[in-house]
């Protein structure tokens, strides 16, 4: 019943901004911690940013000061505002929902962000 759909990926020049969105269906969004992960070819998937159900945010050191995660509970949507993008930010970005239930986490299919001139 739960689906996560990412949008907003694409090609952007170094230094530019991009905003990713993740729309969640189902009844678990309000009680879920949400996160954005990314994976580049040949690398492990890494946590980029997370936000708890209470609104507390955390960031990877590599994006701190450049990225902002937020959520709109009325819209069942989590966002990742990315500024000052670098080529090393190029990756597939995945949305994650952790409802802290035995059924486990939910994942979106990912959206590709390419930072290149």
CORVENCOR-V689357 format. One record per helix or strand of 3 or more residues. SS is the DSSP state (@ for helix, = for strand). FROM is the first residue (numbers start at 1). LEN is the number of residues. Records with the same first field share a line. If there is no record, write none. Layout:
# CORVENCOR-V689357
SS = FROM-LEN ; FROM-LEN
This chain:
# CORVENCOR-V689357
= = 3-5 ; 10-3 ; 18-8 ; 33-7 ; 46-6 ; 57-3 ; 67-6 ; 77-6 ; 91-8 ; 111-5
@ = 29-3 ; 73-3 ; 87-3
